[in-house]
Amino acid sequence: MQSQPVFLMCPPEYFDVSYIINPWMQGNVRRIDNALAKQQWRALYDVLGDHATVRLVLPQPGSPDMVFTANAGLVAGRRFLASRFRYPERQYEEPYFAEWFRDRGYEVSLMPRHVPFEGAGDALLDRGAARLWFAHGHRSVPGAAATLEAVSGREVVPLRLTDQRFYHLDTCFCPLDGGHLLYYPAAFDGPSRREIERRVASARRVAVGEEDALAFACNAIAVGRRVIVNRATAGLVEALGRRGFEVLQTPLTEFMKAGGSAKCLTLRLDEP
């Protein structure tokens, strides 16, 4: 019997928009409805828990974005490469995540402080080939690629992000089961789009339009043939359905005020 996928989440006890480090936060400082955020987080937890095992890391005061566990680092087997956040506001999270993994027997390594790298926000394993998609342009830097290759044991494919609204790779790009891909082409520069198209056949690419992109439909949790999102248009649900995927929608509007959605709130732990 195949074991369930395993994900890490962090309860939103201290979640808020306390500073501005991405365009989504503009106008939303101290405007989080915490009760609604907790309700939406719990609904995501329950939906994910129906199809996967969910582990928890304790939230910490002074780290309102710790709820976005995707940014903790890169998991590869029993190895964990901890993130080095570009902005000081998020650097307080780093030791708590490193400690969580170290306490559970992972081999924990750190990117040098002068090499910003923001974990599974910018580094995503392909689900059909031995490659790691890696984005730079806003948060992580190209210099992280060599370390990522060494830790993951995979070819690293660099991609450049050009739209400030899509500041992490996982806001506009989601590898799906069997080598399929959900992505927003306009978030990338021309050479990166061509690199994606060269490596992923057109029949396996699902390109979303701006409406779905701005609803963070690409910030999706892929669990086998299920795709969990904040919201998706009927056209996107149909396009994924034709490829054998079921879309599960659960509103995450409070977290979008901080620039995150379903995928941002989770980190997959059982990566090969």
Backbone bond lengths (Angstrom), bond angles and torsions (degrees), N, CA, C in turn:
res aa  C-N    CA-C-N  psi(-1)  N-CA   C-N-CA  omega(-1)  CA-C   N-CA-C  phi
1 M - - - 1.474 - - 1.534 109.88 -
2 Q 1.330 116.42 129.59 1.460 121.08 -178.76 1.523 110.27 -73.28
3 S 1.334 116.16 133.59 1.463 119.95 -179.53 1.525 110.70 -73.76
4 Q 1.320 115.27 155.83 1.463 120.69 179.11 1.519 110.87 -71.69
5 P 1.331 117.12 150.91 1.461 119.78 170.03 1.528 109.94 -61.54
6 V 1.330 116.61 155.91 1.461 121.61 -178.29 1.527 109.30 -125.81
7 F 1.336 116.34 132.36 1.459 121.60 -178.36 1.526 110.63 -127.86
8 L 1.328 115.35 153.29 1.463 122.12 175.18 1.522 109.04 -107.67
9 M 1.347 115.93 131.76 1.457 121.48 174.71 1.528 109.20 -130.36
10 C 1.328 116.25 163.78 1.462 122.51 179.14 1.527 108.34 -131.54
11 P 1.325 118.59 120.98 1.471 120.38 -179.95 1.535 111.43 -57.42
12 P 1.344 117.77 146.92 1.468 122.19 -173.67 1.532 113.83 -86.74
13 E 1.316 117.08 38.15 1.464 121.45 -176.15 1.524 111.98 -56.34
14 Y 1.325 116.77 -39.91 1.472 120.91 -177.16 1.527 112.17 -112.32
15 F 1.336 116.33 13.75 1.464 119.89 -177.32 1.528 110.96 -63.80
16 D 1.318 115.65 134.87 1.467 122.47 177.19 1.517 107.25 -168.00
17 V 1.315 116.67 168.27 1.459 120.79 166.68 1.523 106.07 -101.56
18 S 1.319 115.61 102.68 1.465 122.12 -173.84 1.522 112.76 -106.68
19 Y 1.341 116.48 -8.60 1.458 121.78 -177.11 1.527 106.97 -158.33
20 I 1.304 117.12 176.77 1.470 120.72 -178.56 1.523 108.60 -123.48
21 I 1.344 116.03 110.34 1.466 120.09 176.65 1.528 111.38 -129.08
22 N 1.344 117.23 6.67 1.470 121.03 171.08 1.524 108.22 -154.27
23 P 1.336 118.09 162.56 1.467 120.50 -175.09 1.527 114.58 -61.76
24 W 1.325 118.13 -26.94 1.463 120.99 -178.16 1.523 111.24 -67.32
25 M 1.316 116.80 -25.91 1.459 120.81 -178.03 1.528 112.99 -77.69
26 Q 1.316 116.84 -17.46 1.463 120.76 -179.19 1.533 110.00 -57.91
27 G 1.318 116.49 126.26 1.458 121.30 178.16 1.514 114.62 81.11
28 N 1.348 117.17 1.00 1.465 119.89 -176.65 1.530 113.98 -115.72
29 V 1.322 117.43 9.20 1.461 119.54 179.48 1.529 109.34 -62.49
30 R 1.330 114.96 127.54 1.475 123.73 -179.17 1.528 113.02 58.89
31 R 1.340 116.52 28.55 1.468 119.62 -179.61 1.527 112.13 -115.87
32 I 1.329 117.23 19.88 1.459 120.86 177.61 1.532 109.92 -82.52
33 D 1.305 115.72 132.76 1.465 121.95 170.98 1.528 105.35 -86.69
34 N 1.332 117.62 98.57 1.457 120.56 -171.64 1.522 112.62 -64.48
35 A 1.330 116.69 -36.30 1.460 119.52 178.39 1.524 110.70 -62.96
36 L 1.336 116.06 -42.64 1.462 119.85 178.76 1.524 110.78 -68.32
37 A 1.336 116.94 -39.33 1.468 120.66 177.82 1.524 110.46 -58.85
38 K 1.337 116.25 -44.31 1.471 119.87 179.66 1.529 110.62 -64.38
39 Q 1.320 116.54 -38.21 1.467 120.80 178.81 1.529 110.40 -64.85
40 Q 1.338 116.27 -45.18 1.462 120.30 -178.90 1.532 111.08 -67.29
41 W 1.340 116.37 -40.03 1.467 120.14 177.97 1.516 110.17 -62.19
42 R 1.333 116.80 -43.67 1.458 120.28 -179.31 1.521 111.31 -64.33
43 A 1.326 116.99 -37.74 1.459 120.28 178.19 1.527 110.60 -63.54
44 L 1.337 116.90 -41.57 1.466 120.21 176.24 1.524 110.40 -63.77
45 Y 1.322 116.15 -44.68 1.473 121.39 177.72 1.529 110.57 -55.07
46 D 1.331 116.61 -44.30 1.459 121.13 -178.23 1.530 111.53 -68.20
47 V 1.332 116.82 -42.90 1.472 120.21 179.34 1.527 109.65 -63.16
48 L 1.309 116.20 -47.22 1.464 119.94 -179.98 1.524 110.79 -64.80
49 G 1.346 116.02 -39.65 1.455 120.85 -178.76 1.521 113.84 -63.83
50 D 1.337 117.93 -19.48 1.461 121.42 176.00 1.525 111.93 -71.51
51 H 1.350 116.51 -19.33 1.463 120.34 -173.36 1.526 113.33 -128.01
52 A 1.333 117.29 -1.05 1.464 120.66 -175.49 1.523 109.33 -155.76
53 T 1.319 115.54 167.08 1.459 121.79 171.74 1.521 108.30 -91.95
54 V 1.323 117.33 134.21 1.463 121.66 -178.74 1.529 109.88 -115.81
55 R 1.327 116.49 123.96 1.461 122.86 173.16 1.532 108.33 -100.89
56 L 1.331 116.41 159.42 1.462 120.45 -178.17 1.522 111.38 -124.79
57 V 1.325 115.38 142.61 1.458 122.87 168.78 1.523 106.82 -111.09
58 L 1.323 117.15 141.12 1.460 120.24 -176.57 1.530 110.97 -71.20
59 P 1.335 117.30 132.95 1.473 120.33 175.60 1.525 109.88 -68.59
60 Q 1.327 115.64 156.49 1.463 120.72 -178.09 1.525 110.47 -127.36
61 P 1.329 118.29 135.05 1.471 119.68 175.53 1.508 110.34 -60.62
62 G 1.325 115.82 143.04 1.455 120.43 -178.37 1.512 113.85 87.69
63 S 1.343 116.96 -1.24 1.468 121.71 178.19 1.527 109.44 -128.58
64 P 1.336 117.41 71.47 1.465 120.43 -174.55 1.522 114.15 -64.66
65 D 1.355 117.36 -22.92 1.465 120.55 -179.51 1.521 113.04 -93.83
66 M 1.329 117.77 4.65 1.457 120.24 179.71 1.520 111.64 -62.62
67 V 1.316 116.65 -20.40 1.463 122.30 176.40 1.524 111.27 -57.90
68 F 1.338 116.98 -25.60 1.465 121.76 -179.91 1.538 109.48 -87.10
69 T 1.326 115.18 75.69 1.470 121.09 -173.31 1.522 113.71 -66.17
70 A 1.324 118.34 -18.18 1.471 120.17 178.12 1.518 111.39 -55.90
71 N 1.316 116.32 -28.86 1.460 120.45 -175.37 1.526 113.74 -85.30
72 A 1.340 117.22 0.83 1.464 120.65 -175.41 1.518 112.71 -62.67
73 G 1.325 116.65 -38.29 1.459 119.91 -177.35 1.520 110.50 165.71
74 L 1.332 115.27 -166.53 1.463 122.13 179.69 1.520 108.77 -112.14
75 V 1.339 116.48 126.72 1.460 122.43 176.48 1.520 108.93 -100.95
76 A 1.338 116.32 130.24 1.469 122.26 175.09 1.520 107.36 -140.91
77 G 1.330 116.77 100.65 1.456 120.38 -174.85 1.518 109.96 63.42
78 R 1.335 115.83 -124.17 1.463 120.33 177.67 1.522 111.27 -100.53
79 R 1.305 117.04 20.76 1.460 121.80 176.72 1.529 109.54 -107.99
80 F 1.319 115.80 142.39 1.463 120.93 178.86 1.523 108.51 -134.09
81 L 1.325 115.10 119.03 1.460 121.59 175.58 1.520 107.51 -98.10
82 A 1.334 116.81 108.17 1.461 121.28 -175.69 1.520 111.57 -72.23
83 S 1.316 115.76 145.54 1.462 121.87 179.86 1.522 111.87 -69.95
84 R 1.330 113.78 155.55 1.456 123.16 168.28 1.525 105.76 -123.14
85 F 1.315 116.26 101.34 1.461 120.06 -173.55 1.523 111.62 -71.77
86 R 1.313 114.70 141.42 1.471 120.14 179.16 1.523 111.14 -66.55
87 Y 1.339 116.61 -41.88 1.460 119.86 -175.28 1.531 111.18 -95.05
88 P 1.325 117.40 135.18 1.473 120.67 179.39 1.521 113.05 -56.30
89 E 1.331 117.32 -29.82 1.461 120.74 -177.78 1.531 112.41 -58.13
90 R 1.324 117.22 -27.02 1.467 119.54 -177.89 1.528 112.86 -104.09
91 Q 1.305 117.79 -5.97 1.464 119.84 -176.29 1.522 113.00 -68.28
92 Y 1.332 118.03 -20.03 1.463 121.24 177.59 1.529 111.69 -62.90
93 E 1.335 117.02 -24.18 1.465 120.86 -177.62 1.529 112.45 -73.02
94 E 1.308 116.75 -27.90 1.461 121.25 -167.87 1.536 113.73 -53.32
95 P 1.338 120.20 -51.40 1.472 119.00 -176.24 1.524 113.49 -66.03
96 Y 1.337 118.07 -29.73 1.462 120.27 -179.41 1.524 111.21 -68.66
97 F 1.328 116.17 -41.96 1.463 119.18 176.87 1.524 110.77 -67.20
98 A 1.324 117.01 -44.59 1.464 120.07 179.65 1.533 110.66 -58.70
99 E 1.321 116.05 -41.45 1.466 120.56 179.91 1.526 111.41 -65.68
100 W 1.330 117.43 -40.18 1.465 121.38 -179.94 1.523 109.75 -58.51
101 F 1.324 116.50 -46.29 1.463 120.11 -178.52 1.529 111.55 -71.87
102 R 1.309 117.07 -39.97 1.466 120.50 179.66 1.533 110.61 -62.25
103 D 1.334 116.44 -40.31 1.458 120.87 -179.86 1.525 112.39 -65.51
104 R 1.320 117.03 -19.51 1.463 120.71 -178.92 1.518 111.97 -105.14
105 G 1.310 116.11 17.01 1.458 120.73 170.82 1.514 116.33 86.55
106 Y 1.318 117.85 10.73 1.461 120.04 176.37 1.529 110.34 -76.60
107 E 1.315 115.40 149.23 1.459 120.91 170.18 1.534 107.11 -82.15
108 V 1.313 117.05 109.63 1.456 121.73 -173.37 1.529 110.03 -100.21
109 S 1.322 115.84 129.41 1.461 120.96 174.46 1.517 108.81 -127.28
110 L 1.320 115.56 160.61 1.461 122.17 -176.19 1.521 110.73 -121.70
111 M 1.316 115.55 135.59 1.460 119.87 169.93 1.526 107.09 -69.64
112 P 1.332 119.46 144.39 1.468 119.69 175.43 1.525 111.72 -53.96
113 R 1.328 117.72 145.38 1.457 122.21 -176.97 1.524 111.96 -55.60
114 H 1.334 117.66 -33.47 1.464 119.94 -176.34 1.529 112.66 -83.56
115 V 1.352 116.68 6.95 1.471 120.55 178.65 1.526 108.67 -119.41
116 P 1.331 118.74 87.40 1.464 120.78 178.81 1.530 112.03 -58.27
117 F 1.322 114.81 132.11 1.460 122.12 178.94 1.523 107.14 -151.92
118 E 1.336 117.33 128.03 1.457 120.23 -171.43 1.528 113.33 -117.01
119 G 1.341 114.24 44.88 1.451 121.65 165.82 1.510 115.73 61.75
120 A 1.341 115.15 -144.17 1.458 121.32 -178.80 1.520 111.68 -76.27
121 G 1.339 117.04 8.87 1.454 120.00 165.41 1.513 109.76 -74.45
122 D 1.344 116.57 -35.32 1.466 121.42 -176.33 1.520 114.45 -117.51
123 A 1.338 118.94 -5.57 1.465 121.54 -177.94 1.523 108.70 -128.18
124 L 1.321 116.88 111.64 1.468 122.00 -173.98 1.520 110.56 -125.24
125 L 1.333 115.69 127.64 1.463 120.70 177.55 1.520 110.47 -72.81
126 D 1.319 115.48 135.04 1.457 120.88 172.32 1.527 108.28 -67.42
127 R 1.336 117.51 147.24 1.460 121.19 -178.90 1.528 112.39 -100.72
128 G 1.336 115.98 11.93 1.460 117.88 179.31 1.509 113.95 -141.40
129 A 1.334 116.88 -2.96 1.462 121.28 -179.27 1.520 108.92 -150.83
130 A 1.323 116.26 159.59 1.466 121.09 -178.16 1.524 109.96 -81.89
131 R 1.332 115.24 70.50 1.469 119.30 179.16 1.530 109.86 -141.42
132 L 1.306 114.65 155.64 1.461 122.54 176.87 1.519 107.48 -120.06
133 W 1.319 116.33 116.94 1.453 121.25 175.55 1.532 108.18 -79.96
134 F 1.319 116.83 130.92 1.465 120.56 -174.46 1.529 110.33 -135.07
135 A 1.331 116.50 124.11 1.469 120.84 -176.89 1.516 111.77 -106.65
136 H 1.315 114.87 145.61 1.461 122.78 172.89 1.522 107.60 -137.92
137 G 1.305 115.78 172.49 1.465 119.53 178.75 1.510 113.04 128.31
138 H 1.340 117.27 -31.16 1.461 120.98 179.92 1.526 112.31 -125.38
139 R 1.321 118.56 -46.36 1.464 122.20 -174.87 1.533 111.55 -117.79
140 S 1.323 116.93 -68.48 1.466 120.28 178.82 1.528 110.08 -73.80
141 V 1.326 115.89 159.21 1.468 120.73 -178.05 1.524 109.74 -117.28
142 P 1.364 117.37 153.91 1.467 120.76 -178.29 1.524 113.46 -56.26
143 G 1.333 117.59 -29.21 1.453 121.27 -178.18 1.514 114.74 -62.87
144 A 1.336 117.31 -12.49 1.464 120.16 178.87 1.523 112.48 -77.97
145 A 1.322 118.08 -14.33 1.468 121.91 -170.76 1.527 113.08 -59.69
146 A 1.324 118.22 -42.54 1.467 120.30 -176.75 1.521 111.39 -63.03
147 T 1.324 117.05 -42.61 1.469 120.32 178.34 1.522 110.73 -65.84
148 L 1.328 117.20 -39.12 1.465 120.85 178.88 1.523 111.03 -62.03
149 E 1.313 116.49 -39.90 1.467 120.65 178.94 1.526 110.58 -64.45
150 A 1.333 116.13 -41.76 1.462 120.25 -179.18 1.525 111.83 -66.74
151 V 1.333 116.81 -41.23 1.461 120.52 -177.61 1.531 111.68 -74.04
152 S 1.323 117.07 -42.02 1.469 120.77 -174.72 1.524 113.35 -84.18
153 G 1.333 117.47 -22.96 1.449 120.36 -175.92 1.514 113.07 69.34
154 R 1.335 115.93 22.84 1.459 121.24 -177.67 1.527 111.28 -126.40
155 E 1.321 114.29 158.83 1.455 119.88 170.78 1.526 108.11 -63.96
156 V 1.313 117.30 133.79 1.458 122.06 177.53 1.522 109.15 -101.25
157 V 1.321 116.13 126.58 1.470 121.70 178.91 1.518 108.41 -107.70
158 P 1.346 118.37 105.88 1.465 120.66 -179.26 1.531 111.10 -74.61
159 L 1.320 115.71 140.38 1.457 123.27 176.38 1.526 107.77 -132.95
160 R 1.327 116.62 142.90 1.466 119.74 -178.87 1.523 110.28 -107.81
161 L 1.332 115.23 124.99 1.467 122.22 176.99 1.527 109.51 -89.37
162 T 1.334 116.73 140.93 1.464 119.64 -174.97 1.530 113.81 -126.22
163 D 1.320 118.97 -8.88 1.467 122.52 -178.27 1.523 108.08 -107.34
164 Q 1.325 118.06 119.48 1.466 121.99 -175.70 1.521 112.91 -58.68
165 R 1.325 117.32 -25.77 1.466 119.97 -179.79 1.529 111.40 -68.06
166 F 1.329 115.28 -26.61 1.463 121.12 -179.63 1.528 107.26 -112.41
167 Y 1.323 113.57 75.21 1.464 122.37 -168.02 1.522 113.15 -85.26
168 H 1.333 117.42 -16.23 1.464 123.64 172.93 1.530 108.44 -120.76
169 L 1.319 115.83 153.15 1.464 119.91 179.07 1.521 111.86 -59.49
170 D 1.333 117.54 -38.79 1.470 119.14 -174.60 1.526 113.48 -73.58
171 T 1.332 117.77 -3.28 1.466 119.24 173.64 1.525 111.91 -83.13
172 C 1.342 116.81 -13.18 1.467 119.24 -173.40 1.527 113.33 -141.45
173 F 1.344 117.33 12.66 1.470 120.38 -171.21 1.520 107.73 -158.04
174 C 1.341 117.35 125.46 1.461 120.26 -179.87 1.526 110.66 -141.05
175 P 1.337 118.38 106.88 1.470 120.52 173.41 1.523 110.00 -65.02
176 L 1.328 116.08 134.91 1.458 121.83 -179.04 1.525 110.85 -115.79
177 D 1.308 115.43 166.43 1.453 123.04 -178.75 1.532 111.66 -51.67
178 G 1.331 116.05 140.36 1.462 120.66 175.60 1.511 114.91 75.56
179 G 1.338 117.56 16.04 1.463 119.98 178.28 1.513 114.64 85.82
180 H 1.325 117.81 8.60 1.466 120.69 175.03 1.528 109.14 -75.92
181 L 1.321 115.53 163.92 1.463 120.42 -176.39 1.519 110.84 -144.73
182 L 1.326 115.14 132.08 1.463 122.82 172.81 1.519 106.80 -109.49
183 Y 1.355 117.80 123.77 1.467 118.22 -176.11 1.523 111.60 -157.17
184 Y 1.345 113.96 163.50 1.467 122.41 177.91 1.527 106.95 -113.49
185 P 1.332 118.54 99.57 1.464 121.14 -172.80 1.530 114.40 -56.70
186 A 1.336 117.74 -34.04 1.463 120.69 -174.72 1.524 113.46 -67.44
187 A 1.325 118.05 -11.98 1.465 120.78 179.55 1.525 112.48 -78.62
188 F 1.344 117.47 -10.51 1.465 122.16 -173.74 1.521 111.61 -113.53
189 D 1.319 115.70 157.41 1.462 118.76 173.45 1.536 109.46 -76.05
190 G 1.336 116.24 168.60 1.463 121.29 -175.23 1.524 114.06 -56.97
191 P 1.334 118.78 -50.63 1.470 119.52 179.40 1.526 112.97 -58.74
192 S 1.321 117.55 -36.19 1.472 119.94 179.14 1.520 110.99 -68.69
193 R 1.328 116.79 -41.52 1.475 119.28 176.88 1.525 110.52 -59.75
194 R 1.323 115.92 -42.50 1.472 119.18 179.98 1.532 111.02 -65.96
195 E 1.315 116.64 -35.43 1.466 120.50 178.52 1.529 110.43 -65.91
196 I 1.318 116.57 -41.52 1.469 120.78 176.97 1.529 110.03 -62.38
197 E 1.334 116.44 -46.93 1.461 121.30 -177.41 1.529 111.86 -66.11
198 R 1.325 116.92 -31.47 1.468 120.86 178.95 1.522 111.49 -69.88
199 R 1.328 116.31 -33.54 1.462 120.58 -173.31 1.526 114.17 -96.11
200 V 1.321 117.12 -21.65 1.466 120.55 -178.96 1.524 108.65 -121.04
201 A 1.319 116.59 118.74 1.465 121.69 -177.81 1.525 110.82 -59.50
202 S 1.319 116.38 148.05 1.465 121.30 -176.06 1.524 111.63 -57.64
203 A 1.342 117.41 -34.44 1.469 120.67 -179.13 1.525 111.79 -66.43
204 R 1.325 117.06 -18.98 1.465 121.04 -178.78 1.532 112.72 -103.82
205 R 1.321 116.74 -3.00 1.466 119.95 179.05 1.524 110.47 -96.82
206 V 1.332 115.40 133.07 1.466 121.12 173.50 1.524 106.54 -118.24
207 A 1.334 115.91 102.46 1.463 121.22 -179.36 1.527 108.84 -89.88
208 V 1.322 116.86 128.16 1.460 120.67 -179.43 1.522 110.16 -97.77
209 G 1.321 115.89 156.54 1.449 121.83 175.27 1.519 111.06 -88.22
210 E 1.330 115.74 -179.19 1.457 119.99 -174.24 1.527 112.63 -64.55
211 E 1.336 117.89 -36.28 1.465 119.86 -178.85 1.529 110.73 -59.54
212 D 1.328 116.61 -48.61 1.459 119.95 178.74 1.524 111.36 -68.22
213 A 1.325 116.82 -37.34 1.468 119.78 -179.77 1.520 111.08 -62.22
214 L 1.330 117.18 -42.59 1.462 120.86 -178.45 1.529 112.76 -74.50
215 A 1.334 117.02 -14.35 1.465 121.13 171.85 1.527 110.06 -92.06
216 F 1.343 116.04 8.25 1.473 123.38 179.51 1.531 111.85 58.05
217 A 1.339 116.13 39.23 1.461 119.69 176.99 1.524 111.72 -64.22
218 C 1.332 117.34 -26.83 1.465 119.93 178.05 1.522 111.65 -80.64
219 N 1.317 117.66 -14.28 1.464 121.43 176.65 1.527 106.90 -84.58
220 A 1.329 113.56 65.25 1.457 122.30 -168.79 1.523 111.03 -110.99
221 I 1.313 115.48 150.66 1.461 121.85 173.43 1.526 107.57 -96.49
222 A 1.313 116.41 118.39 1.460 121.30 178.71 1.522 108.66 -94.81
223 V 1.337 116.78 117.53 1.467 122.49 178.13 1.524 107.18 -126.47
224 G 1.322 116.50 91.88 1.457 119.75 -174.02 1.517 109.82 62.62
225 R 1.317 116.41 -124.76 1.472 120.45 -179.27 1.526 111.95 -95.06
226 R 1.312 117.14 14.18 1.469 121.54 176.14 1.520 109.27 -106.11
227 V 1.326 115.07 142.12 1.466 121.93 179.75 1.524 107.36 -126.81
228 I 1.326 116.34 113.98 1.466 121.44 -176.32 1.522 109.12 -99.06
229 V 1.330 117.14 124.21 1.464 122.13 -175.66 1.529 110.86 -137.09
230 N 1.327 114.47 164.40 1.465 121.75 171.29 1.529 109.86 -64.73
231 R 1.318 115.83 -52.12 1.472 121.00 -177.69 1.519 108.90 -162.26
232 A 1.333 116.73 149.15 1.464 121.94 177.25 1.520 109.33 -146.11
233 T 1.322 116.70 144.84 1.463 120.71 176.82 1.526 109.65 -70.94
234 A 1.333 115.20 161.93 1.464 120.08 178.17 1.524 110.92 -60.27
235 G 1.337 116.29 -35.26 1.462 120.14 179.50 1.518 112.32 -63.72
236 L 1.327 116.30 -40.43 1.465 119.94 179.64 1.535 110.23 -70.64
237 V 1.324 116.90 -41.63 1.468 119.99 177.61 1.527 109.92 -58.37
238 E 1.329 116.16 -41.43 1.470 120.85 179.92 1.527 110.82 -66.90
239 A 1.346 116.95 -44.00 1.462 120.76 -178.77 1.524 111.15 -61.90
240 L 1.323 116.93 -41.42 1.462 119.89 177.80 1.522 110.79 -71.08
241 G 1.328 116.89 -36.38 1.460 120.81 177.82 1.515 112.38 -60.64
242 R 1.325 117.13 -38.28 1.471 120.76 178.85 1.520 111.26 -63.14
243 R 1.311 116.37 -24.42 1.472 120.78 179.81 1.530 112.02 -97.83
244 G 1.324 115.97 8.25 1.450 120.04 174.09 1.513 115.44 90.85
245 F 1.346 117.45 16.36 1.457 120.74 -179.13 1.525 111.09 -106.19
246 E 1.321 115.02 141.94 1.463 121.98 175.12 1.524 108.34 -102.47
247 V 1.325 117.09 130.28 1.465 121.88 -179.21 1.530 109.30 -99.73
248 L 1.325 115.30 126.23 1.461 121.77 176.02 1.518 107.90 -111.83
249 Q 1.346 117.27 122.85 1.465 121.76 -176.19 1.520 110.64 -108.22
250 T 1.319 115.45 133.04 1.468 121.00 177.57 1.528 107.94 -144.11
251 P 1.329 119.26 118.45 1.469 121.83 -171.79 1.530 112.54 -60.82
252 L 1.344 114.81 135.93 1.468 121.69 179.47 1.525 110.14 -135.91
253 T 1.345 115.51 41.03 1.462 121.32 -172.70 1.526 113.46 -62.28
254 E 1.325 117.69 -34.16 1.468 119.04 -179.11 1.525 111.19 -66.62
255 F 1.322 116.70 -35.83 1.462 120.06 -178.88 1.528 111.67 -76.18
256 M 1.332 116.05 -25.99 1.468 119.16 176.52 1.527 111.16 -66.85
257 K 1.333 117.63 -24.79 1.461 120.33 175.87 1.529 111.49 -62.57
258 A 1.324 116.20 -22.51 1.466 121.25 177.89 1.523 111.84 -101.12
259 G 1.346 116.69 -1.01 1.459 120.06 178.52 1.503 114.55 92.14
260 G 1.346 117.58 25.53 1.455 120.59 179.94 1.509 112.10 -138.27
261 S 1.337 115.12 163.34 1.465 120.33 178.23 1.523 108.23 -149.77
262 A 1.343 117.24 -146.75 1.463 121.11 -169.03 1.528 113.46 -56.77
263 K 1.319 117.08 -54.76 1.464 120.00 -177.03 1.529 111.32 -62.76
264 C 1.337 117.21 -40.47 1.465 120.63 -179.57 1.521 111.74 -58.22
265 L 1.332 116.90 -30.15 1.463 121.64 -174.75 1.520 112.80 -84.17
266 T 1.326 117.45 3.71 1.471 121.43 -176.17 1.523 110.76 -138.84
267 L 1.327 115.11 151.97 1.463 122.21 172.32 1.522 107.42 -133.06
268 R 1.311 116.83 122.68 1.474 119.60 179.90 1.535 109.51 -75.58
269 L 1.319 114.90 131.25 1.462 120.79 -174.58 1.525 114.33 -100.57
270 D 1.322 117.70 -20.38 1.470 120.13 -175.75 1.524 111.60 -99.51
271 E 1.332 115.52 43.45 1.473 119.61 178.42 1.524 109.09 -77.74
272 P 1.335 117.67 139.54 1.456 120.49 -179.53 1.533 112.44 -68.99
